Amino acid sequence: MQGDILFINKNHVTAAKNIFEQHLEEKPLNKYIITVTGEAQTGKSEIAYLLARLLAAEGKTAKVLNMDSYYRIPPTKRQEWRKKNGIEAIGVEEYDWEKVNKTVDAFKNSKEVKVPYVDVITKKVDQLITDFKGIDVLILNGLYAIACEKSDLNVFIELDYHDSIKEQKKSKNEVLDEWRMKELEREHQVVQSLKDKGHYFVDSDTSLEFFHV
């Protein structure tokens, strides 16, 4: 999201480097799509950013899009909507997949497209024009990014919200009240249900080492 702050540490650097060396370095990567999925504050944005930098160093142009911008309900109204519709309403279908697929198709066809872009400070959804001409790789990062059916490589971060609470508190991005904890628990359940779509896994218990299965 616009204005978002990245907290990059050595584990993110190691994870991105391993992903790049194991899967991306030797490939032509023409109109290639990568998804990075994980729970809140688990390093999705950081790893996506670092992958884009590594690709740039090899002459490949990557565009990173945060899937938080593709929710059907804008940030200022999302919690109210969730409370009204119940905790079970939280899930993959909260994304506007029509907009996601329109963006992906524009990328594949090197066309311009209008994309939603959430400002992290104002919480408003801006509309930006993105030209995918000359973009080799599209990196989608978000809770449910892995559900994108047109992805070539799905990266799954196994750190869950129980492990990331201290990172949530450090970031001070939100209030961790009783309702928010229920949201995080539900998001955990949904994200874990998507795990079998992963191709590569990042595990916090081994310093974010990289695993190939």
Beta strands, then each sheet from edge to edge (+ up, - down):
strand 1: 32-37
strand 2: 62-66
strand 3: 112-118
strand 4: 125-131
strand 5: 137-141
strand 6: 153-157
strand 7: 200-203
strand 8: 209-212
sheet 1: 2+ 5+ 1+ 6+ 7+ 8-
sheet 2: 3+ 4-
end
